[in-house]
Amino acid sequence: MIETNGENILWNNFKEGKPNSFRPLFEYFYPSLCEYAFQIIGDKMDAEDVVLDLFIFIWKNSDRINIGKSIRSYLFISVKNRSLNHLRGVKPEVLDETFDVPVFDPALADVDIRDLSMIITAALETVSERARSIWKMKRDDGKTNAQIAKELDISEKTVEADVTRIRKLLHIVVKRNFIFTLFF
């Protein structure tokens, strides 16, 4: 395990725009942040969503983020707050908004965000129209399962099942695409 000083070096390298600096930061903290979010939320996929949303926020706003003494403290406090907000039903940042962010880290320059957006859109086309509608209401409109169920006159379990199925599909599609870009 890297000591706090080494962790802060990972952050400083990324913030300074050094090549290949985001991936080590992400890979070092992602597993422990997911575990921490899972302890709060109790759902693995929701925990991963919270952590991924945090890293997307960091990617977009690194120039405006001021870390006090420790990147570790900042990340864990951020995950705690985002996890609690998730449990309260506060709408998270919408992932689709990140597709307009220009790539500035040479380590990820090969990742074409627009292609990823098209891959996600294509994956969503493989599910039923109702499931797509539920996904849009959940992610884009920030509605709860109960609100969606009432609006569509279906059970909350049906909403939950469709959301879970789409999350699994998107996790597979995004992970497969991300792994491909890491090695090729």
N, C-alpha and C positions, 0 to 999 in steps of 0.2 A: 504494500500500500504506500502510495506517495504521501509524504508528510505535507502539512498545510502549506509550507513554503513552495513545495513542488506543485501543489494544486493551484496556488496563486500564479505561478509561472505559466501553467497551462492557460489560465484566464488572460494574463497579460500578453502572451503570444497571440492569442486570438484577437484581443482588443486592438493590438498593434497591426493586425492584418498580415501576420507572418504566414507564409505558405504552409499548408497541411496542419493548421492549428485548430480548426474546429473539431475535426474527427477525434483527436485524442481527448479533448475536453468532453465531448459527447460520450465516447466509449468508456471513459473513466467513471463518470458520474451516473450515467443512465441506469445501470442495474440497481444501484443502491437507492436512487431516487424513486424508481418504480416500486421497489420493496417498501419504502417509506410511505408512498402514496397508497399502496395496497393496504397497509396497516390502518390507514385512516378511512379509506373508501370501502374496502372489502370486496372490490371487484377488480380483477387483474386488467381487463381491457380498459376500463375507465381510468385506472391508475396510469396505464401506459399513455392514454390520451392526454391526461393532465401533464405528464412529464414531457411528452412531445410538444404540446402547446407551449410549455415553458421554454423549451429549446428553440422553437420557432420565434417566440417573443424575443429571446436573447439574440437570435440571428438578425432580426429586424432592427433591434434597438441597442445593439452593443455600444454604439457611440454615445448613448445617453445614460447608460447604466454605470453608476459609481459604486464600486464595491468598497466597503469599509476595510476590515482587516482580513476577511476570509471569504473566498468564493464559495467554499463549502457551506458556511453559515447562510450566505445569501440564497443559494440554491435550495437548501432544506427548508428555510423559512418560506421561500416562494412556493415550494411544493405543498407545504402545510397549508398556506393561505389559499392556494388554488384548489386543493383537495376539499377544504372546508367550504369554499364557495361552490364547488361542484355538488357537495351534499346539500347545500342550501338551495340549489337550483339556479344559481347565478349563471347566466349565459357565458360560456367561455369564448375566447377569441375564435372566430370562424376560420377554419383551416384554409378555405378557398381564398381568403383575402391575401394569403401569403404567396399566392402564385404570381403576383405582380411585382414581387420583390426582386430587384436585380441581384445577380450572383456576384459577390465581390471577393470571395475567398478562393484563391487559385486551387485549393484542395478540392473544392466542389464545383469548379468551373465546368466540368463535363456533365454535371447534372442539369438537364434542361427541365426547368420547372414547368414550362408549358406542356412538355411531353408527359410529365407526371400528371398534370391536370387532365390531359386527354385520356390517359390510362385509367384514372379514377372515374371519369365520365363514362368511358366504355364499360368499365366494370359495373357501374350502376345501371347501365342499359340491360344487363343480363338478369336483373331482378324484376319482379312484377311492378306494374305501375303503382299499385297501392304501397308497396314497400318503398319505392322511390319517393312517393308523396310523404310517407311517414318520416323518411330520412331527412327530407327537406324541412319538414315542420320541426323536427328535433334539432338539427344542426343549424339551419339558416334562420329559423324563426325563434329558436330557443324555447319551444313549448315542452311541457312535461308529458310523460306518457299518459297521464290522466286526461290532460287537455286534448291530446291527439285522439285518444280513444273516444272521448265524448264527441269531438267534432266529426269523426269518421263513423261513429256508431258501431264501434268494435270493442272487444275487451282489451284491458290493459296488458294482459298476457300476450295477446296477438301483437300489440305494438312492441312490447319488449322482445318478443321472438324475432320480429322483422328487423329491429334495430341491432340485435345481437348478430343475426345472420349477416347483415350488411357490414358491421364492424369487422367480423371475422374475414369476410371477403376482402375488404379494403386493407386490412392488416396483411393478408397474404399477398395481395397485388403490390402494395407499396413496399413491403419487405423484399419481395422478389426483385422489384425494380431497383431498390436501393442496393441490395447485395450485388446485382449485376453491375451497377455503376461503380461499386468499390473495386471490382476486380477487372473491369474491362475499360 
